[in-house]
Amino acid sequence: MRFATSFDREKKAGYTLVEVLVVVIIIGILSSMGVVSLQGAVANSRVKDASVNTAAFVERVANLATQRDEVLCLKIDPSNPHKILALRDTTNHDCSDPKGSVDSMTIDAPVKFVLRSSGCPAMHEWFGAGEDKKYRTFKPRPGLSAVPPEGGVCIKYGDSDVYGAVRKTKGLNRVVPMWKVGNDATQNGNWSNWTEL
């Protein structure tokens, strides 16, 4: 009788392999859900940071244009979609043939600058080709910012649907960083689903 009691006590002291496997599976499921949420949060945070930093860079380029009293232009580096260059145009003064880098800004991959993205509403791109030249030139103007009267820059997180933008509209004397998640074709023509940062 005494042997049976001590045997029962030893049997209850541990966990079975099935119990351990169930706990490990539950932890695996919960952690995989957390990883997906974390990846979305990282994408959102990076795009927001890139938008705010790009807005600050654009303001800096406008100040440089005024200080130097020359036309400056923005251009995506042909060899690096994560970098924009501020170039001077001393020849035509309309950003049709900019040369000579004055400043540059790089954002961390996989965030990149994009042209005519389907996720960004139509706007005058500050480094677009074939548009009215007044929307591309950072030209000193007495009493006003050298930022073009309207337009902006579009930013995207890799191949995902997380977008950022830096834009200026007529009548607004500042550059506004913006952000959104999703590529809804019915709303891509306007800024109603974007959040100002």
Summary of the structure (lengths in Angstrom):
residues: 197
radius of gyration: 26.7
end to end distance: 75.5
largest distance: 104.8
contacts: 554
relative contact order: 0.15
helix: 33%
strand: 25%
